[in-house]
């Protein structure tokens, strides 16, 4: 194998490694995160919730842009619990952007 081929393989190997490392650090976790209700409301008011489903006091939904927690993890889905005494959720959701 001549020197040119060795260089080509070396560069291809390095490019593959860089792409793999980039993908590992920019991955969005597909699992759901449990949000505090206040964070859910802030994400909603800023227009970052694309869909939600309520079952009793529990809300499941999807973000428009992945949510990043304080530890650098990104999530595309969420769950939260509505406080029992909170009465105006439907009205508040209708005022959200988006």
C-alpha positions as CSV (number, residue, x, y, z in Angstrom):
1,X,0.0,0.0,0.0
2,X,1.5,3.3,-1.0
3,X,1.7,6.4,1.1
4,X,-1.2,8.2,-0.7
5,X,-3.6,5.4,0.2
6,X,-2.4,5.4,3.8
7,X,-3.1,9.1,4.0
8,X,-6.6,8.7,2.5
9,X,-7.5,5.9,4.9
10,X,-6.2,8.0,7.8
11,X,-8.3,11.0,6.8
12,X,-11.4,8.9,6.3
13,X,-10.9,7.3,9.7
14,X,-10.4,10.7,11.4
15,X,-13.5,12.1,9.7
16,X,-15.6,9.1,10.8
17,X,-14.4,9.5,14.4
18,X,-15.2,13.3,14.4
19,X,-18.7,12.6,13.1
20,X,-19.3,9.9,15.7
21,X,-18.2,12.1,18.6
22,X,-20.3,15.0,17.3
23,X,-23.4,12.8,17.1
24,X,-22.8,11.4,20.6
25,X,-22.7,14.9,22.1
26,X,-25.7,16.3,20.2
27,X,-28.1,13.4,20.7
28,X,-31.6,14.1,21.8
29,X,-32.8,11.6,24.3
30,X,-36.0,10.0,23.2
31,X,-37.1,9.2,26.7
32,X,-39.4,11.5,28.5
33,X,-38.4,13.8,31.3
34,X,-40.6,14.7,34.3
35,X,-40.9,18.5,34.5
36,X,-41.9,20.5,37.5
37,X,-45.3,22.2,36.7
38,X,-43.7,25.7,36.8
39,X,-41.2,24.6,34.1
40,X,-44.1,23.2,32.0
41,X,-45.9,26.5,32.2
42,X,-42.8,28.5,31.2
43,X,-42.1,26.2,28.2
44,X,-45.8,26.5,27.2
45,X,-45.8,30.3,27.5
46,X,-42.7,30.5,25.4
47,X,-44.3,28.4,22.6
48,X,-42.1,25.4,23.1
49,X,-44.9,22.7,23.5
50,X,-46.1,21.2,20.2
51,X,-48.7,18.8,21.7
52,X,-50.0,17.6,25.0
53,X,-52.4,15.0,26.3
54,X,-54.1,15.2,29.7
55,X,-55.2,12.2,31.7
56,X,-56.5,13.3,35.1
57,X,-53.8,15.3,36.7
58,X,-51.0,13.9,34.5
59,X,-49.9,15.6,31.3
60,X,-47.8,14.0,28.6
61,X,-46.5,16.0,25.6
62,X,-43.8,16.9,23.1
63,X,-41.5,19.9,22.8
64,X,-41.1,22.0,19.6
65,X,-37.4,22.3,20.3
66,X,-35.8,19.8,22.6
67,X,-35.7,20.8,26.3
68,X,-32.3,20.8,27.9
69,X,-32.1,20.3,31.6
70,X,-29.3,21.7,33.8
71,X,-27.1,18.7,33.2
72,X,-26.9,19.0,29.4
73,X,-29.5,16.3,28.6
74,X,-31.9,17.0,25.9
75,X,-35.5,15.7,25.8
76,X,-38.2,15.8,23.1
77,X,-41.0,14.5,25.4
78,X,-42.2,15.4,28.9
79,X,-44.6,14.5,31.7
80,X,-45.8,16.7,34.5
81,X,-48.4,16.7,37.2
82,X,-51.0,19.4,37.5
83,X,-51.4,20.6,41.1
84,X,-54.8,19.7,42.5
85,X,-55.8,23.3,43.3
86,X,-54.8,24.7,39.9
87,X,-58.1,25.6,38.2
88,X,-57.3,27.7,35.1
89,X,-55.1,25.4,33.1
90,X,-57.4,25.3,30.1
91,X,-57.7,29.0,30.0
92,X,-53.9,29.5,30.4
93,X,-53.1,27.0,27.6
94,X,-55.3,28.9,25.2
95,X,-53.2,32.1,25.7
96,X,-49.9,30.3,24.8
97,X,-48.0,31.3,21.7
98,X,-47.9,28.9,18.8
